[in-house]
Amino acid sequence: MANIKSQIKRNRQNERARQRNKQVRSELHTRTKKVLTAAENGEETAEALQAAIRRIDTAASKGVLHKNTAARKKSRLIKQVRRLEAGADS
């Protein structure tokens, strides 16, 4: 345990940030899963996909995700949805 006041404060700040980041990441996983399950079931994915992408962008702007990580996640998600939709059409 830290004895220095500034380090005690940093520990508190880090814990708050960790909790916030954990919540955002959890929501990202949930929204991504919603999009993928909708695509697998042949449902309309446009709205869910848009919400997931918006959330990824927000996470990147807040510093939870690096901007390149966010771009990669969006790209892979769109690619996966298109593949699932094409498979459902066949």
C-alpha positions as CSV (number, residue, x, y, z in Angstrom):
1,M,0.0,0.0,0.0
2,A,1.3,3.4,-0.9
3,N,2.3,5.9,1.8
4,I,2.7,8.9,-0.4
5,K,-0.4,11.1,-0.7
6,S,-0.1,11.7,-4.4
7,Q,0.2,7.9,-5.1
8,I,-2.8,7.2,-2.9
9,K,-4.8,9.7,-5.0
10,R,-3.4,8.2,-8.3
11,N,-4.6,4.8,-7.1
12,R,-8.1,6.1,-6.5
13,Q,-8.1,7.8,-9.9
14,N,-6.8,4.6,-11.6
15,E,-9.5,2.5,-10.0
16,R,-12.3,4.8,-11.1
17,A,-10.9,4.9,-14.7
18,R,-10.6,1.1,-14.7
19,Q,-14.2,0.7,-13.6
20,R,-15.3,3.1,-16.3
21,N,-13.3,1.4,-19.0
22,K,-14.5,-2.0,-18.0
23,Q,-18.1,-0.8,-18.3
24,V,-17.5,0.7,-21.7
25,R,-15.7,-2.5,-23.0
26,S,-18.5,-4.7,-21.6
27,E,-21.1,-2.6,-23.5
28,L,-19.0,-2.9,-26.7
29,H,-19.0,-6.7,-26.4
30,T,-22.8,-6.6,-25.8
31,R,-23.5,-4.4,-28.8
32,T,-21.2,-6.4,-31.1
33,K,-22.8,-9.7,-30.0
34,K,-26.3,-8.2,-30.7
35,V,-25.3,-7.3,-34.3
36,L,-23.8,-10.7,-34.9
37,T,-26.8,-12.6,-33.6
38,A,-29.1,-10.5,-35.6
39,A,-27.0,-11.2,-38.7
40,E,-27.0,-14.9,-38.0
41,N,-30.8,-15.0,-37.6
42,G,-31.3,-13.0,-40.8
43,E,-32.8,-10.0,-39.0
44,E,-32.2,-6.3,-39.9
45,T,-28.7,-5.4,-38.7
46,A,-28.4,-1.8,-39.9
47,E,-29.6,-0.1,-36.7
48,A,-27.7,-2.4,-34.4
49,L,-24.5,-2.1,-36.5
50,Q,-24.8,1.7,-36.5
51,A,-25.2,1.7,-32.7
52,A,-22.2,-0.6,-32.2
53,I,-20.0,1.6,-34.5
54,R,-21.1,4.7,-32.7
55,R,-20.2,3.2,-29.4
56,I,-16.7,2.1,-30.7
57,D,-16.1,5.6,-32.0
58,T,-17.1,7.1,-28.6
59,A,-14.8,4.7,-26.8
60,A,-11.9,5.7,-29.1
61,S,-12.6,9.4,-28.5
62,K,-12.7,8.9,-24.7
63,G,-9.4,7.1,-24.8
64,V,-10.7,3.7,-23.8
65,L,-9.6,2.3,-27.2
66,H,-6.8,3.4,-29.4
67,K,-8.1,5.0,-32.7
68,N,-6.4,2.2,-34.8
69,T,-7.9,-0.5,-32.6
70,A,-11.3,1.2,-33.0
71,A,-10.9,1.3,-36.8
72,R,-9.9,-2.4,-36.9
73,K,-12.8,-3.4,-34.7
74,K,-15.3,-1.6,-36.9
75,S,-13.8,-3.0,-40.1
76,R,-13.8,-6.5,-38.8
77,L,-17.4,-6.2,-37.5
78,I,-18.7,-4.9,-40.8
79,K,-16.8,-7.6,-42.7
80,Q,-18.2,-10.3,-40.4
81,V,-21.8,-9.0,-40.7
82,R,-21.6,-8.9,-44.5
83,R,-20.3,-12.5,-44.5
84,L,-23.1,-13.6,-42.3
85,E,-25.7,-11.8,-44.3
86,A,-24.4,-13.2,-47.5
87,G,-24.5,-16.7,-46.0
88,A,-28.1,-16.3,-44.8
89,D,-29.2,-15.2,-48.3
90,S,-27.7,-18.3,-50.0
